[in-house]
Amino acid sequence: MFKLKLLSISTIFIPAGCVSLAPEYQRPPAPVPQQFSLSKNSLTPAVNSYQDTGWRNFFVDPQVSRLIGEALNNNRDLRMAALKVEEARAQFNVTDADRYPQLNASSGITYNGGLKGDKPTTQEYDAGLELSYELDFFGKLKNMSEADRQNYFASEEARRAVHILLVSNVSQSYFSQQLAYEQLRIARETLKNYEQSYAFVEQQLVTGSTNVLALEQARGQIESTRAEIAKREGDLAQANNALQLVLGTYRALPSEKGMKGGEIAPVKLPPNLSSQILLQRPDIMEAEYQLKAADANIGAARAAFFPSITLTSGLSASSTELSSLFTSGSGMWNFIPKIEIPIFNAGRNKANLKLAEIRQQQSVVNYEQKFSQPLRMFPTRLRCATVLASNLSHSSVILIHFR
């Protein structure tokens, strides 16, 4: 009969251990159109995914790849993001450890004696093991662990976003540097041409084929070009400084003689792209993980309204002689079930729940806000990519025609 009652009680508590009071996660609807179209044909099916091109395959120029690799090794923002990932992982391990039994060992010695010295001083040795475990019937510990787990995932996406941004910044800074150098080179060649033209006009003036006004105009062009060269040199210095800053080092900048075209591999885009592709962006994935963590925090706050049960058991031994501490007859055991029921805490649990719900609502708004930037730039850049490809194609035809 006793075994039957024990089995009945066990069947009550086993499913209770699976209870979670966190709200069921539902991804908020993305405030974006269903698809981004590059085709005039609206019947073209949208592509939900695409072949991701890594930066090592996208940038053909080995000089760009070298600079990006150096930036990934030296950039402090990326290093900080990686440390935040490790911090989030450690925090998850700390929180998750509370879900498992805790075993502790202790030992000590106690001295006793009379204040007046009328009693002999005695000593007592003790040692013991204590095992404690909190029964997480309402999912408080589980949800706290889940919140930190989702925060860990969010930190990893934040690190990935910094990684992508760094690659983009290095490549843009490199191409800006090359543009500044090319503009400086053109200005210097223009100066040489103007100086040759000035010498020619000067000879014509000697022979009487032209007048002083033409010579002054030629001199004005030279001075104007020299001013342009000074400006371009300043632009190049600024571009070099920007590139060094994003690299995180003041070494290994490409020299002017070593500069060349910074080639990139062409990326073929489908005519229609599903807007669901935006869900793969690391900043949006980070916001979604943060939203899941906020849901888990609501579950932990709700569980605080319910009783918590902790089971503690221990083995101990005590003796006045160290040699007989672990002999038969000196040991004891104990078992202490403890239940804590929240009765009055000045509204702390209610306020914590309200706080968790407000933060969850903030996470929803933050998730929706993450779509605003890609929604502004994504269609525009898709269209620019198409126009640029068309312009390059026409320019190639013109160059072939004039060769």
VEXDREN-494341 format. One record per residue (C-alpha): residue number from 1; x negated, y, z negated. Coordinates in steps of 0.05 Angstrom, whole numbers. Each point is the difference from the previous one (the first is absolute). Layout:
% VEXDREN-494341
@resi:NUM; xx:X; yy:Y; zz:Z;
...
***
This chain:
% VEXDREN-494341
@resi:1; xx:0; yy:0; zz:0;
@resi:2; xx:-57; yy:47; zz:-17;
@resi:3; xx:-35; yy:-15; zz:66;
@resi:4; xx:65; yy:16; zz:37;
@resi:5; xx:6; yy:67; zz:-35;
@resi:6; xx:-73; yy:16; zz:15;
@resi:7; xx:11; yy:-17; zz:73;
@resi:8; xx:61; yy:45; zz:3;
@resi:9; xx:-38; yy:59; zz:-31;
@resi:10; xx:-57; yy:-11; zz:50;
@resi:11; xx:47; yy:2; zz:59;
@resi:12; xx:25; yy:68; zz:-25;
@resi:13; xx:-70; yy:31; zz:-7;
@resi:14; xx:-32; yy:-29; zz:63;
@resi:15; xx:42; yy:42; zz:49;
@resi:16; xx:-4; yy:59; zz:-47;
@resi:17; xx:-75; yy:2; zz:13;
@resi:18; xx:14; yy:14; zz:74;
@resi:19; xx:44; yy:61; zz:-13;
@resi:20; xx:-25; yy:65; zz:31;
@resi:21; xx:37; yy:65; zz:-12;
@resi:22; xx:-35; yy:37; zz:56;
@resi:23; xx:45; yy:25; zz:56;
@resi:24; xx:-1; yy:-41; zz:64;
@resi:25; xx:-48; yy:33; zz:48;
@resi:26; xx:30; yy:30; zz:63;
@resi:27; xx:-44; yy:37; zz:49;
@resi:28; xx:29; yy:70; zz:12;
@resi:29; xx:20; yy:13; zz:72;
@resi:30; xx:-55; yy:35; zz:38;
@resi:31; xx:21; yy:70; zz:23;
@resi:32; xx:-27; yy:-11; zz:71;
@resi:33; xx:29; yy:-16; zz:68;
@resi:34; xx:6; yy:-72; zz:20;
@resi:35; xx:-56; yy:5; zz:52;
@resi:36; xx:-51; yy:47; zz:31;
@resi:37; xx:4; yy:-1; zz:76;
@resi:38; xx:-52; yy:14; zz:53;
@resi:39; xx:45; yy:-26; zz:54;
@resi:40; xx:57; yy:35; zz:36;
@resi:41; xx:36; yy:-67; zz:2;
@resi:42; xx:41; yy:-4; zz:-64;
@resi:43; xx:12; yy:-75; zz:13;
@resi:44; xx:-73; yy:-17; zz:-11;
@resi:45; xx:-3; yy:-44; zz:-62;
@resi:46; xx:-38; yy:28; zz:-59;
@resi:47; xx:-62; yy:-34; zz:-26;
@resi:48; xx:0; yy:-13; zz:-75;
@resi:49; xx:-75; yy:-11; zz:-5;
@resi:50; xx:-64; yy:11; zz:40;
@resi:51; xx:-71; yy:-26; zz:3;
@resi:52; xx:-38; yy:41; zz:-51;
@resi:53; xx:-66; yy:24; zz:28;
@resi:54; xx:-54; yy:5; zz:-53;
@resi:55; xx:-46; yy:60; zz:0;
@resi:56; xx:-60; yy:-44; zz:19;
@resi:57; xx:35; yy:-19; zz:64;
@resi:58; xx:31; yy:68; zz:13;
@resi:59; xx:-64; yy:41; zz:-3;
@resi:60; xx:-46; yy:-28; zz:54;
@resi:61; xx:-55; yy:50; zz:-13;
@resi:62; xx:-49; yy:-34; zz:-50;
@resi:63; xx:-19; yy:68; zz:-27;
@resi:64; xx:72; yy:12; zz:-24;
@resi:65; xx:2; yy:-69; zz:-31;
@resi:66; xx:-65; yy:13; zz:-37;
@resi:67; xx:25; yy:65; zz:-28;
@resi:68; xx:66; yy:-31; zz:-22;
@resi:69; xx:-37; yy:-57; zz:-33;
@resi:70; xx:-45; yy:49; zz:-37;
@resi:71; xx:60; yy:41; zz:-23;
@resi:72; xx:35; yy:-63; zz:-26;
@resi:73; xx:-62; yy:-15; zz:-42;
@resi:74; xx:-11; yy:71; zz:-27;
@resi:75; xx:67; yy:35; zz:-3;
@resi:76; xx:20; yy:16; zz:-72;
@resi:77; xx:75; yy:3; zz:13;
@resi:78; xx:-1; yy:-72; zz:26;
@resi:79; xx:-44; yy:-21; zz:-58;
@resi:80; xx:49; yy:32; zz:-49;
@resi:81; xx:59; yy:-35; zz:35;
@resi:82; xx:-36; yy:-67; zz:-7;
@resi:83; xx:-12; yy:13; zz:-74;
@resi:84; xx:74; yy:16; zz:-9;
@resi:85; xx:16; yy:-68; zz:31;
@resi:86; xx:-45; yy:-34; zz:-50;
@resi:87; xx:32; yy:41; zz:-56;
@resi:88; xx:70; yy:-21; zz:21;
@resi:89; xx:-22; yy:-73; zz:4;
@resi:90; xx:-30; yy:4; zz:-70;
@resi:91; xx:63; yy:33; zz:-27;
@resi:92; xx:43; yy:-56; zz:30;
@resi:93; xx:-45; yy:-53; zz:-32;
@resi:94; xx:8; yy:35; zz:-68;
@resi:95; xx:75; yy:4; zz:5;
@resi:96; xx:9; yy:-69; zz:29;
@resi:97; xx:-40; yy:-31; zz:-57;
@resi:98; xx:57; yy:17; zz:-49;
@resi:99; xx:45; yy:-51; zz:35;
@resi:100; xx:-43; yy:-58; zz:-24;
@resi:101; xx:-15; yy:-30; zz:-68;
@resi:102; xx:-53; yy:35; zz:-42;
@resi:103; xx:-48; yy:-43; zz:-40;
@resi:104; xx:-45; yy:33; zz:-52;
@resi:105; xx:-50; yy:-29; zz:-49;
@resi:106; xx:-20; yy:33; zz:-66;
@resi:107; xx:-46; yy:-14; zz:-58;
@resi:108; xx:-19; yy:38; zz:-63;
@resi:109; xx:-23; yy:-2; zz:-72;
@resi:110; xx:34; yy:31; zz:-60;
@resi:111; xx:-34; yy:20; zz:-65;
@resi:112; xx:40; yy:6; zz:-65;
@resi:113; xx:-22; yy:23; zz:-69;
@resi:114; xx:22; yy:39; zz:-61;
@resi:115; xx:-11; yy:76; zz:-5;
@resi:116; xx:-31; yy:-5; zz:-69;
@resi:117; xx:-45; yy:-58; zz:18;
@resi:118; xx:37; yy:-47; zz:-48;
@resi:119; xx:17; yy:-48; zz:56;
@resi:120; xx:-49; yy:-36; zz:45;
@resi:121; xx:-2; yy:21; zz:72;
@resi:122; xx:31; yy:-52; zz:46;
@resi:123; xx:-2; yy:-7; zz:75;
@resi:124; xx:48; yy:-31; zz:49;
@resi:125; xx:-13; yy:-19; zz:72;
@resi:126; xx:55; yy:-2; zz:51;
@resi:127; xx:7; yy:-15; zz:75;
@resi:128; xx:59; yy:-7; zz:46;
@resi:129; xx:31; yy:-1; zz:69;
@resi:130; xx:61; yy:39; zz:19;
@resi:131; xx:43; yy:-10; zz:62;
@resi:132; xx:53; yy:51; zz:19;
@resi:133; xx:48; yy:4; zz:58;
@resi:134; xx:56; yy:48; zz:18;
@resi:135; xx:60; yy:-32; zz:32;
@resi:136; xx:15; yy:46; zz:58;
@resi:137; xx:74; yy:-17; zz:5;
@resi:138; xx:20; yy:67; zz:31;
@resi:139; xx:-59; yy:10; zz:45;
@resi:140; xx:-33; yy:59; zz:-35;
@resi:141; xx:-70; yy:-27; zz:6;
@resi:142; xx:13; yy:-28; zz:69;
@resi:143; xx:24; yy:67; zz:26;
@resi:144; xx:-57; yy:38; zz:-32;
@resi:145; xx:-48; yy:-47; zz:34;
@resi:146; xx:38; yy:6; zz:66;
@resi:147; xx:-3; yy:76; zz:-4;
@resi:148; xx:-76; yy:-1; zz:-7;
@resi:149; xx:-5; yy:-52; zz:55;
@resi:150; xx:38; yy:45; zz:48;
@resi:151; xx:-43; yy:59; zz:-22;
@resi:152; xx:-61; yy:-42; zz:18;
@resi:153; xx:28; yy:-13; zz:69;
@resi:154; xx:15; yy:75; zz:7;
@resi:155; xx:-72; yy:18; zz:-18;
@resi:156; xx:-25; yy:-48; zz:53;
@resi:157; xx:43; yy:35; zz:52;
@resi:158; xx:-25; yy:67; zz:-24;
@resi:159; xx:-71; yy:-25; zz:10;
@resi:160; xx:18; yy:-23; zz:70;
@resi:161; xx:30; yy:69; zz:15;
@resi:162; xx:-65; yy:34; zz:-22;
@resi:163; xx:-39; yy:-49; zz:43;
@resi:164; xx:41; yy:16; zz:62;
@resi:165; xx:-2; yy:74; zz:-13;
@resi:166; xx:-75; yy:-2; zz:-9;
@resi:167; xx:-9; yy:-36; zz:67;
@resi:168; xx:44; yy:52; zz:33;
@resi:169; xx:-37; yy:58; zz:-32;
@resi:170; xx:-69; yy:-26; zz:19;
@resi:171; xx:20; yy:-12; zz:72;
@resi:172; xx:34; yy:69; zz:5;
@resi:173; xx:-61; yy:34; zz:-31;
@resi:174; xx:-46; yy:-37; zz:47;
@resi:175; xx:39; yy:19; zz:62;
@resi:176; xx:5; yy:72; zz:-26;
@resi:177; xx:-75; yy:1; zz:-7;
@resi:178; xx:-9; yy:-27; zz:70;
@resi:179; xx:48; yy:52; zz:27;
@resi:180; xx:-38; yy:56; zz:-35;
@resi:181; xx:-66; yy:-26; zz:28;
@resi:182; xx:29; yy:-6; zz:70;
@resi:183; xx:27; yy:70; zz:-3;
@resi:184; xx:-69; yy:25; zz:-23;
@resi:185; xx:-34; yy:-38; zz:56;
@resi:186; xx:47; yy:31; zz:52;
@resi:187; xx:-12; yy:69; zz:-30;
@resi:188; xx:-75; yy:-9; zz:5;
@resi:189; xx:5; yy:-23; zz:72;
@resi:190; xx:45; yy:59; zz:15;
@resi:191; xx:-53; yy:46; zz:-29;
@resi:192; xx:-53; yy:-30; zz:46;
@resi:193; xx:45; yy:11; zz:60;
@resi:194; xx:14; yy:72; zz:-20;
@resi:195; xx:-75; yy:13; zz:-11;
@resi:196; xx:-14; yy:-27; zz:70;
@resi:197; xx:56; yy:43; zz:27;
@resi:198; xx:-29; yy:61; zz:-36;
@resi:199; xx:-68; yy:-13; zz:31;
@resi:200; xx:32; yy:-5; zz:68;
@resi:201; xx:39; yy:65; zz:-9;
@resi:202; xx:-63; yy:34; zz:-25;
@resi:203; xx:-36; yy:-20; zz:64;
@resi:204; xx:58; yy:26; zz:41;
@resi:205; xx:-4; yy:67; zz:-38;
@resi:206; xx:-74; yy:6; zz:19;
@resi:207; xx:16; yy:-12; zz:73;
@resi:208; xx:59; yy:48; zz:-4;
@resi:209; xx:51; yy:-55; zz:15;
@resi:210; xx:41; yy:16; zz:-64;
@resi:211; xx:8; yy:54; zz:-52;
@resi:212; xx:-15; yy:9; zz:-74;
@resi:213; xx:73; yy:-15; zz:-19;
@resi:214; xx:-6; yy:-72; zz:25;
@resi:215; xx:-64; yy:-8; zz:-40;
@resi:216; xx:34; yy:25; zz:-63;
@resi:217; xx:58; yy:-47; zz:11;
@resi:218; xx:-49; yy:-58; zz:6;
@resi:219; xx:-34; yy:22; zz:-64;
@resi:220; xx:68; yy:5; zz:-35;
@resi:221; xx:15; yy:-72; zz:19;
@resi:222; xx:-66; yy:-22; zz:-30;
@resi:223; xx:12; yy:36; zz:-66;
@resi:224; xx:72; yy:-26; zz:-3;
@resi:225; xx:-25; yy:-71; zz:11;
@resi:226; xx:-53; yy:8; zz:-54;
@resi:227; xx:54; yy:21; zz:-48;
@resi:228; xx:40; yy:-61; zz:21;
@resi:229; xx:-61; yy:-44; zz:-13;
@resi:230; xx:-7; yy:28; zz:-70;
@resi:231; xx:73; yy:-16; zz:-13;
@resi:232; xx:-7; yy:-70; zz:28;
@resi:233; xx:-62; yy:-12; zz:-44;
@resi:234; xx:42; yy:20; zz:-60;
@resi:235; xx:55; yy:-47; zz:22;
@resi:236; xx:-50; yy:-57; zz:6;
@resi:237; xx:-29; yy:14; zz:-69;
@resi:238; xx:70; yy:0; zz:-29;
@resi:239; xx:17; yy:-65; zz:36;
@resi:240; xx:-65; yy:-32; zz:-26;
@resi:241; xx:17; yy:22; zz:-71;
@resi:242; xx:71; yy:-28; zz:5;
@resi:243; xx:-27; yy:-67; zz:26;
@resi:244; xx:-52; yy:-4; zz:-56;
@resi:245; xx:54; yy:15; zz:-51;
@resi:246; xx:46; yy:-56; zz:23;
@resi:247; xx:-59; yy:-48; zz:5;
@resi:248; xx:-18; yy:13; zz:-72;
@resi:249; xx:-74; yy:8; zz:18;
@resi:250; xx:-46; yy:50; zz:32;
@resi:251; xx:-39; yy:-50; zz:42;
@resi:252; xx:6; yy:-37; zz:65;
@resi:253; xx:39; yy:51; zz:40;
@resi:254; xx:-2; yy:-12; zz:75;
@resi:255; xx:-52; yy:45; zz:34;
@resi:256; xx:18; yy:44; zz:58;
@resi:257; xx:-42; yy:-42; zz:47;
@resi:258; xx:35; yy:-63; zz:-24;
@resi:259; xx:70; yy:25; zz:10;
@resi:260; xx:42; yy:-29; zz:54;
@resi:261; xx:72; yy:-10; zz:17;
@resi:262; xx:31; yy:-36; zz:-61;
@resi:263; xx:38; yy:-53; zz:38;
@resi:264; xx:64; yy:-32; zz:-25;
@resi:265; xx:36; yy:-62; zz:22;
@resi:266; xx:68; yy:13; zz:33;
@resi:267; xx:61; yy:-21; zz:-39;
@resi:268; xx:61; yy:-21; zz:40;
@resi:269; xx:65; yy:20; zz:-34;
@resi:270; xx:66; yy:-34; zz:16;
@resi:271; xx:54; yy:44; zz:31;
@resi:272; xx:43; yy:-6; zz:-63;
@resi:273; xx:-23; yy:-8; zz:-72;
@resi:274; xx:47; yy:-18; zz:-57;
@resi:275; xx:-1; yy:50; zz:-58;
@resi:276; xx:-10; yy:-60; zz:-46;
@resi:277; xx:-73; yy:4; zz:20;
@resi:278; xx:-6; yy:59; zz:-47;
@resi:279; xx:12; yy:-47; zz:-59;
@resi:280; xx:-70; yy:-27; zz:12;
@resi:281; xx:-32; yy:67; zz:-16;
@resi:282; xx:-40; yy:-5; zz:-65;
@resi:283; xx:30; yy:64; zz:-30;
@resi:284; xx:70; yy:-27; zz:11;
@resi:285; xx:-18; yy:-69; zz:-27;
@resi:286; xx:-31; yy:34; zz:-61;
@resi:287; xx:64; yy:38; zz:-13;
@resi:288; xx:40; yy:-65; zz:7;
@resi:289; xx:-44; yy:-36; zz:-51;
@resi:290; xx:8; yy:59; zz:-47;
@resi:291; xx:76; yy:-6; zz:8;
@resi:292; xx:-3; yy:-74; zz:-18;
@resi:293; xx:-42; yy:17; zz:-61;
@resi:294; xx:53; yy:51; zz:-21;
@resi:295; xx:54; yy:-54; zz:6;
@resi:296; xx:-41; yy:-46; zz:-45;
@resi:297; xx:-8; yy:56; zz:-51;
@resi:298; xx:75; yy:6; zz:-3;
@resi:299; xx:4; yy:-74; zz:-16;
@resi:300; xx:-50; yy:8; zz:-56;
@resi:301; xx:37; yy:60; zz:-28;
@resi:302; xx:66; yy:-39; zz:1;
@resi:303; xx:-31; yy:-59; zz:-36;
@resi:304; xx:-20; yy:45; zz:-58;
@resi:305; xx:74; yy:3; zz:-21;
@resi:306; xx:0; yy:-75; zz:-14;
@resi:307; xx:-33; yy:-41; zz:-55;
@resi:308; xx:-71; yy:-24; zz:7;
@resi:309; xx:-22; yy:-67; zz:-29;
@resi:310; xx:-72; yy:-16; zz:-18;
@resi:311; xx:-24; yy:-69; zz:-23;
@resi:312; xx:-62; yy:-3; zz:-42;
@resi:313; xx:-34; yy:-63; zz:-24;
@resi:314; xx:-65; yy:-10; zz:-36;
@resi:315; xx:-48; yy:-48; zz:-33;
@resi:316; xx:-43; yy:23; zz:-58;
@resi:317; xx:-47; yy:-27; zz:-52;
@resi:318; xx:-28; yy:30; zz:-64;
@resi:319; xx:-50; yy:-24; zz:-52;
@resi:320; xx:-45; yy:27; zz:-54;
@resi:321; xx:-58; yy:-39; zz:32;
@resi:322; xx:-21; yy:8; zz:71;
@resi:323; xx:-18; yy:-73; zz:5;
@resi:324; xx:71; yy:-22; zz:-16;
@resi:325; xx:35; yy:52; zz:43;
@resi:326; xx:21; yy:-51; zz:53;
@resi:327; xx:9; yy:-61; zz:-45;
@resi:328; xx:65; yy:-35; zz:-9;
@resi:329; xx:49; yy:36; zz:-45;
@resi:330; xx:-25; yy:71; zz:14;
@resi:331; xx:41; yy:12; zz:62;
@resi:332; xx:69; yy:32; zz:9;
@resi:333; xx:46; yy:15; zz:58;
@resi:334; xx:54; yy:52; zz:12;
@resi:335; xx:53; yy:15; zz:51;
@resi:336; xx:32; yy:69; zz:1;
@resi:337; xx:56; yy:15; zz:49;
@resi:338; xx:14; yy:74; zz:2;
@resi:339; xx:57; yy:38; zz:32;
@resi:340; xx:3; yy:75; zz:8;
@resi:341; xx:67; yy:34; zz:15;
@resi:342; xx:1; yy:73; zz:18;
@resi:343; xx:51; yy:35; zz:-44;
@resi:344; xx:-20; yy:73; zz:-6;
@resi:345; xx:-58; yy:36; zz:34;
@resi:346; xx:29; yy:71; zz:10;
@resi:347; xx:19; yy:-16; zz:72;
@resi:348; xx:-70; yy:-19; zz:22;
@resi:349; xx:22; yy:-61; zz:41;
@resi:350; xx:55; yy:39; zz:34;
@resi:351; xx:-47; yy:56; zz:17;
@resi:352; xx:-52; yy:-49; zz:27;
@resi:353; xx:53; yy:-31; zz:45;
@resi:354; xx:22; yy:68; zz:24;
@resi:355; xx:-73; yy:18; zz:14;
@resi:356; xx:-10; yy:-64; zz:39;
@resi:357; xx:62; yy:12; zz:42;
@resi:358; xx:-21; yy:72; zz:16;
@resi:359; xx:-69; yy:-24; zz:21;
@resi:360; xx:33; yy:-53; zz:44;
@resi:361; xx:42; yy:54; zz:34;
@resi:362; xx:-64; yy:41; zz:10;
@resi:363; xx:-32; yy:-60; zz:32;
@resi:364; xx:58; yy:-6; zz:49;
@resi:365; xx:-8; yy:73; zz:20;
@resi:366; xx:-75; yy:-8; zz:5;
@resi:367; xx:10; yy:-60; zz:46;
@resi:368; xx:47; yy:39; zz:45;
@resi:369; xx:-48; yy:60; zz:1;
@resi:370; xx:-57; yy:-44; zz:25;
@resi:371; xx:37; yy:-6; zz:67;
@resi:372; xx:1; yy:75; zz:13;
@resi:373; xx:-72; yy:8; zz:23;
@resi:374; xx:-1; yy:-60; zz:48;
@resi:375; xx:69; yy:19; zz:25;
@resi:376; xx:-28; yy:68; zz:20;
@resi:377; xx:-65; yy:-23; zz:32;
@resi:378; xx:14; yy:-70; zz:26;
@resi:379; xx:46; yy:16; zz:59;
@resi:380; xx:-42; yy:61; zz:18;
@resi:381; xx:-65; yy:-40; zz:0;
@resi:382; xx:31; yy:-55; zz:41;
@resi:383; xx:22; yy:50; zz:52;
@resi:384; xx:-69; yy:35; zz:-2;
@resi:385; xx:-34; yy:-67; zz:11;
@resi:386; xx:42; yy:-12; zz:62;
@resi:387; xx:-13; yy:70; zz:27;
@resi:388; xx:-74; yy:-5; zz:-14;
@resi:389; xx:-5; yy:-67; zz:34;
@resi:390; xx:35; yy:29; zz:61;
@resi:391; xx:-47; yy:60; zz:1;
@resi:392; xx:-61; yy:-44; zz:-4;
@resi:393; xx:26; yy:-42; zz:57;
@resi:394; xx:11; yy:61; zz:44;
@resi:395; xx:-68; yy:29; zz:-19;
@resi:396; xx:-34; yy:-65; zz:20;
@resi:397; xx:33; yy:2; zz:68;
@resi:398; xx:-23; yy:72; zz:10;
@resi:399; xx:-72; yy:-17; zz:-19;
@resi:400; xx:-1; yy:-59; zz:48;
@resi:401; xx:28; yy:43; zz:56;
@resi:402; xx:-54; yy:53; zz:-7;
@resi:403; xx:-59; yy:-47; zz:-5;
***
